[in-house]
Amino acid sequence: MNDSPPPTPAPLSPDELGHRLTEVFDLVGPLYRRALRKVEQGEPVEGVSVGVRAVLDLLRQHGPMTVPQMGRTQALSRQFVQRMVNEASVHGWVEATPNPAHQRSSLIRLTEEGRAVITSVLGREHHLNRQVGGDLTDAEVSACVRVLTEILRTFDHVDVD
């Protein structure tokens, strides 16, 4: 009886990897657009656009950030992020606070109302995500996250402004 683990499969060659990752991109594009549409369909409920949702969730995850920091983190232009922050501010979901590290770039933080709104949006999204089938395992989801993280890292140098 051999108790050794099965051998680890060899990495794909760059050419094979390129072809397989094209399959991933062919799925990620439509998935992203459909998911955005679904979030936007909930806008009448919470009043949160997809862009504002991204800002609120980023602040929920990371705490107060500047607009440039949010833009870099989300690969979005500073101008777009500023418009989303302005929209969220009008609703009272975020507020600007002094930034001790940089006088001209305020820190943006969630208000309690903003935290409640993003919690509601995420709850609705979680309910939808629970409906994904396929009997997926933790290992499969972890592998997916690892692959997408590596792909994203490849494009870290792309300027969004």
Buried (B, 14 or more C-beta within 10 A) or exposed (E): EEEEEEEEEEEEEEEEEEEEBEEEEEEEEEEEEEBBEEBEEBBEEBEBBBBBBBBBBBBBEEEBBBBBBBBBBBEBEBEBBBBBBEBBBEBEBBBBEEBEEEEEBBBBBBBEEBBEBBEBBBEBBEEEEEEEEEEEEEEEEEEEEEEEEEEEEEEEEEEEE
